[in-house]
Amino acid sequence: MEVGQNEFNGVKDADILIVLSPHGRGTHTEFGMAIAFNKKIYLCHIDDTYFKCDDNTSAFYWLPQVNQFVGNIDDIVNMLLNTYSKMP
């Protein structure tokens, strides 16, 4: 129960949620919580597998607060650093 509560609080208290796919156990729970808490979400995958309109995607991946990102981990880190280093 303590782990679950800590993970819940982590999503609730976060400024953004970064989802690296392929996903692990609980990822979509955290993703759904972030949507409910109206968090900005970065959904990241090495290619566009999850961002096509087919059986690999979810309707929730297309919500306005979900930012789809294709690239490797270095690309993702650089994009986030560039985005958030410009904020006051």
Buried (B, 14 or more C-beta within 10 A) or exposed (E): EEEEEEBEEEBEEBEBBBBBEEBEEEBEEBBEBBBEEEBBBBBBBBEEEBBEEEEEBEEBBEEEBBBBBBBEEEEBEEBBEEEEEEEE
